[in-house]
């Protein structure tokens, strides 16, 4: 075996137009520490700065509109105040030598009327209620019954994404990632389990992918395609108890092939279930990578060895780590040295202040 020729997890590369110092990505992580207005404070600046040695940071999922919000204390990117707050974050990450893209999020049906403007019902491709729990100001509750979007509302939603992409640019990000995973709005359109529409946006896979592709194209018009990534999770059911598509290989295969034709920066795939082990063999992710044709970020349950192997074998161009970045701000250095990782408790994940957020030590501390 020729180790010297194999790609290296710790070597620089570029992903689309973004140059990165290593192939380790900080995965998007909901931490629920913004204000109810979706504006971040100084703690978020510290949090992201501490993790700037990642080759690339993908921010926590960020609401593109109030309608897109499904959880209390998640950040937004639809007002100038949001952009100004995020500017502090991007400046801090760039001063520390990092790169950071913003994840654009609309939860669709995984929401609660109390989080919506005027207590309105959440929107979805079809009026099918999500399962699981959502987090409101009054604690957790069941998701509210959504109403089906009218076809003539779709252009307005595309404009919401475009506006968010524009504000992300003003905020100084290196690019954006469109969240098309985990059973949120765009994934609800893709899956035949949640999309029962009979118009141009439902039925065939071409129709189900139409709105997500319109969104990606609009965002790419703002950023240039080589600064836009898309995240998918063909096997995830955890959020909203969202049933799988009846043929994930074909549905996501079609979707990523269409995306590949746009010349995007990367495809980011969750290879399994939220918070579970890597399941890269449960679906033909290599076929998705090939159909996309561009850079591929693999996620979910990777450890140091799996990550090094996946990079060396060409399975992926970068590997994203989520949970490991919560308790290990210097994750890159720890992986480089094969140092032990601290496992942050689940109780630290969502909500609260600095504790369990910005108070995890580095090896150097
Ligand atoms: C866990 C809890 C809340 C949100 C996702 C944005 O799954 C999330 C999320 C995950 O993409």
Boltz pocket constraint, residues with backbone or C-beta under 6 A from the ligand:
constraints:
  - pocket:
      binder: B
      contacts: [[A, 30], [A, 61], [A, 71], [A, 181], [A, 182], [A, 239], [A, 274]]
      max_distance: 6.0
